[in-house]
Amino acid sequence: MFREMRLKNHELPESEAIDILENCSYGVLALEGDDGYTYAVPVNYAYVDNKIYFHGATEGHKIDAIERNNKVSFCVVERDTVIAEKFDTKYKSAIVFGKIRVLKDEDDRYKALDALVLKFSPEHLERGRETIKKELNVVASFEIEIEYMTAKVGAVT
């Protein structure tokens, strides 16, 4: 169902994909947008147990797209260094494919938001969790269940 990487010498093992997902701060979510156009939007995220979590507005383009089609891809680039003299770029990236859902259960929503606090503000855990409790019902929480992932390195010599 998912295509294999064409340039095998650029392919990284799944463990590298997981490392990229665990250590980067944002990725680009790609959805089926309006009128057949792809909708790609950068989001901060947390990777936990083969799932991607993020939050957003309770209405709008993203929600409409998810209701229309829950199949998505998500791309994260770890580094990007242009090597001008070689007309190349050195980078590592991970791409995941999966199904997204808007979390409805309060415990699931809390877990998603808590994962973001743990990743981005661990030194402010108590205040972050207080904020989650206050904001839990005014933000949407999302989960991508990963079905396939791949990782790639650029500028292989």
C-alpha positions as a Markdown table, in Angstrom:
| # | Residue | x | y | z |
|---|---|---|---|---|
| 1 | Met | 0.0 | 0.0 | 0.0 |
| 2 | Phe | 2.8 | 2.4 | 0.8 |
| 3 | Arg | 5.7 | 3.0 | -1.6 |
| 4 | Glu | 9.2 | 1.9 | -0.8 |
| 5 | Met | 11.9 | 4.5 | -1.0 |
| 6 | Arg | 13.5 | 4.7 | -4.4 |
| 7 | Leu | 17.0 | 5.7 | -3.3 |
| 8 | Lys | 17.9 | 2.9 | -0.9 |
| 9 | Asn | 21.2 | 4.5 | 0.0 |
| 10 | His | 19.3 | 7.5 | 1.4 |
| 11 | Glu | 16.9 | 5.3 | 3.5 |
| 12 | Leu | 17.4 | 5.3 | 7.3 |
| 13 | Pro | 16.2 | 2.6 | 9.7 |
| 14 | Glu | 12.9 | 3.0 | 11.5 |
| 15 | Ser | 14.8 | 3.7 | 14.7 |
| 16 | Glu | 16.2 | 6.9 | 13.1 |
| 17 | Ala | 12.7 | 7.9 | 12.1 |
| 18 | Ile | 11.5 | 7.5 | 15.7 |
| 19 | Asp | 14.6 | 9.5 | 16.9 |
| 20 | Ile | 13.7 | 12.3 | 14.5 |
| 21 | Leu | 10.1 | 12.3 | 15.6 |
| 22 | Glu | 11.0 | 12.3 | 19.3 |
| 23 | Asn | 13.6 | 15.1 | 19.1 |
| 24 | Cys | 12.2 | 17.7 | 16.6 |
| 25 | Ser | 9.7 | 20.4 | 17.6 |
| 26 | Tyr | 7.5 | 20.8 | 14.6 |
| 27 | Gly | 6.3 | 19.0 | 11.5 |
| 28 | Val | 4.1 | 19.7 | 8.6 |
| 29 | Leu | 0.7 | 18.0 | 8.5 |
| 30 | Ala | -0.8 | 17.3 | 5.1 |
| 31 | Leu | -4.5 | 16.8 | 4.6 |
| 32 | Glu | -7.0 | 16.8 | 1.8 |
| 33 | Gly | -8.1 | 20.4 | 1.7 |
| 34 | Asp | -10.9 | 22.2 | -0.1 |
| 35 | Asp | -11.7 | 21.7 | -3.8 |
| 36 | Gly | -9.0 | 19.0 | -4.2 |
| 37 | Tyr | -6.1 | 21.1 | -3.0 |
| 38 | Thr | -3.7 | 19.7 | -0.5 |
| 39 | Tyr | -3.7 | 21.5 | 2.8 |
| 40 | Ala | -0.3 | 21.5 | 4.6 |
| 41 | Val | 0.1 | 23.2 | 7.9 |
| 42 | Pro | 3.0 | 23.3 | 10.4 |
| 43 | Val | 2.2 | 22.2 | 13.9 |
| 44 | Asn | 4.1 | 21.6 | 17.1 |
| 45 | Tyr | 3.7 | 18.0 | 18.2 |
| 46 | Ala | 4.6 | 15.2 | 20.6 |
| 47 | Tyr | 5.4 | 11.7 | 19.5 |
| 48 | Val | 4.4 | 9.0 | 22.0 |
| 49 | Asp | 3.9 | 5.3 | 21.5 |
| 50 | Asn | 3.6 | 5.4 | 17.7 |
| 51 | Lys | 1.2 | 8.3 | 17.8 |
| 52 | Ile | 1.6 | 12.0 | 17.0 |
| 53 | Tyr | -0.3 | 14.4 | 19.2 |
| 54 | Phe | -1.0 | 18.1 | 18.7 |
| 55 | His | -3.7 | 20.7 | 19.4 |
| 56 | Gly | -5.5 | 23.4 | 17.5 |
| 57 | Ala | -8.7 | 25.2 | 17.0 |
| 58 | Thr | -12.1 | 23.5 | 17.5 |
| 59 | Glu | -13.2 | 24.7 | 14.0 |
| 60 | Gly | -11.7 | 25.7 | 10.7 |
| 61 | His | -9.8 | 24.3 | 7.8 |
| 62 | Lys | -8.0 | 21.5 | 9.6 |
| 63 | Ile | -11.2 | 20.2 | 11.3 |
| 64 | Asp | -13.2 | 20.4 | 8.0 |
| 65 | Ala | -10.4 | 18.5 | 6.2 |
| 66 | Ile | -10.3 | 15.7 | 8.9 |
| 67 | Glu | -14.0 | 15.3 | 8.7 |
| 68 | Arg | -13.8 | 14.8 | 5.0 |
| 69 | Asn | -10.8 | 12.4 | 5.0 |
| 70 | Asn | -8.9 | 11.1 | 8.0 |
| 71 | Lys | -5.9 | 9.9 | 6.0 |
| 72 | Val | -2.9 | 12.2 | 6.5 |
| 73 | Ser | 0.9 | 12.4 | 6.1 |
| 74 | Phe | 3.2 | 14.3 | 8.5 |
| 75 | Cys | 6.7 | 15.3 | 7.6 |
| 76 | Val | 9.5 | 16.4 | 10.0 |
| 77 | Val | 13.0 | 17.7 | 8.9 |
| 78 | Glu | 15.7 | 17.4 | 11.6 |
| 79 | Arg | 18.4 | 19.5 | 10.0 |
| 80 | Asp | 18.9 | 21.4 | 6.8 |
| 81 | Thr | 22.4 | 22.5 | 5.7 |
| 82 | Val | 23.0 | 23.6 | 2.2 |
| 83 | Ile | 26.2 | 22.4 | 0.6 |
| 84 | Ala | 26.5 | 25.1 | -2.1 |
| 85 | Glu | 29.7 | 23.8 | -3.8 |
| 86 | Lys | 28.0 | 20.4 | -4.3 |
| 87 | Phe | 24.6 | 21.7 | -5.2 |
| 88 | Asp | 23.1 | 19.6 | -2.5 |
| 89 | Thr | 21.5 | 19.7 | 0.9 |
| 90 | Lys | 22.4 | 17.7 | 4.0 |
| 91 | Tyr | 19.3 | 16.8 | 6.0 |
| 92 | Lys | 17.4 | 14.1 | 7.9 |
| 93 | Ser | 13.7 | 13.7 | 7.6 |
| 94 | Ala | 10.9 | 11.4 | 8.7 |
| 95 | Ile | 7.5 | 11.0 | 7.0 |
| 96 | Val | 4.6 | 9.2 | 8.6 |
| 97 | Phe | 1.3 | 8.1 | 7.1 |
| 98 | Gly | -1.7 | 7.4 | 9.2 |
| 99 | Lys | -5.2 | 8.2 | 10.3 |
| 100 | Ile | -6.0 | 11.2 | 12.3 |
| 101 | Arg | -8.8 | 11.8 | 14.7 |
| 102 | Val | -10.1 | 14.6 | 16.8 |
| 103 | Leu | -10.0 | 13.3 | 20.4 |
| 104 | Lys | -13.4 | 13.4 | 22.1 |
| 105 | Asp | -12.8 | 11.6 | 25.4 |
| 106 | Glu | -11.6 | 14.1 | 28.2 |
| 107 | Asp | -8.9 | 11.7 | 29.4 |
| 108 | Asp | -7.5 | 11.3 | 25.8 |
| 109 | Arg | -7.6 | 15.1 | 25.3 |
| 110 | Tyr | -5.7 | 15.6 | 28.5 |
| 111 | Lys | -3.1 | 13.0 | 27.7 |
| 112 | Ala | -2.4 | 14.6 | 24.3 |
| 113 | Leu | -2.0 | 18.1 | 25.8 |
| 114 | Asp | 0.1 | 16.7 | 28.7 |
| 115 | Ala | 2.4 | 15.1 | 26.2 |
| 116 | Leu | 3.0 | 18.5 | 24.6 |
| 117 | Val | 3.7 | 20.1 | 28.0 |
| 118 | Leu | 6.1 | 17.3 | 28.9 |
| 119 | Lys | 7.9 | 17.8 | 25.6 |
| 120 | Phe | 8.0 | 21.6 | 25.4 |
| 121 | Ser | 7.8 | 22.8 | 29.0 |
| 122 | Pro | 8.9 | 20.1 | 31.4 |
| 123 | Glu | 10.3 | 22.7 | 33.8 |
| 124 | His | 6.8 | 24.3 | 34.0 |
| 125 | Leu | 4.9 | 21.0 | 34.4 |
| 126 | Glu | 2.6 | 22.1 | 37.3 |
| 127 | Arg | 1.6 | 25.4 | 35.6 |
| 128 | Gly | 1.2 | 23.6 | 32.3 |
| 129 | Arg | -1.1 | 21.0 | 33.8 |
| 130 | Glu | -3.2 | 23.8 | 35.4 |
| 131 | Thr | -3.4 | 25.5 | 32.0 |
| 132 | Ile | -4.6 | 22.2 | 30.4 |
| 133 | Lys | -7.4 | 21.9 | 33.0 |
| 134 | Lys | -8.5 | 25.5 | 32.3 |
| 135 | Glu | -8.3 | 25.2 | 28.5 |
| 136 | Leu | -9.3 | 21.6 | 28.0 |
| 137 | Asn | -12.7 | 22.4 | 26.6 |
| 138 | Val | -11.7 | 25.3 | 24.4 |
| 139 | Val | -9.0 | 23.6 | 22.2 |
| 140 | Ala | -9.1 | 20.6 | 20.1 |
| 141 | Ser | -6.7 | 17.7 | 20.6 |
| 142 | Phe | -5.6 | 15.5 | 17.7 |
| 143 | Glu | -4.0 | 12.1 | 17.4 |
| 144 | Ile | -2.4 | 10.5 | 14.4 |
| 145 | Glu | -2.2 | 6.7 | 14.6 |
| 146 | Ile | 0.9 | 5.9 | 12.5 |
| 147 | Glu | 0.5 | 3.2 | 9.9 |
| 148 | Tyr | 3.8 | 3.6 | 8.1 |
| 149 | Met | 6.9 | 5.6 | 8.6 |
| 150 | Thr | 10.1 | 6.2 | 6.7 |
| 151 | Ala | 13.3 | 8.2 | 7.3 |
| 152 | Lys | 15.7 | 9.7 | 4.8 |
| 153 | Val | 19.1 | 11.4 | 4.8 |
| 154 | Gly | 20.2 | 13.8 | 2.1 |
| 155 | Ala | 23.7 | 14.4 | 0.7 |
| 156 | Val | 24.9 | 10.9 | 1.0 |
| 157 | Thr | 28.6 | 10.7 | -0.1 |
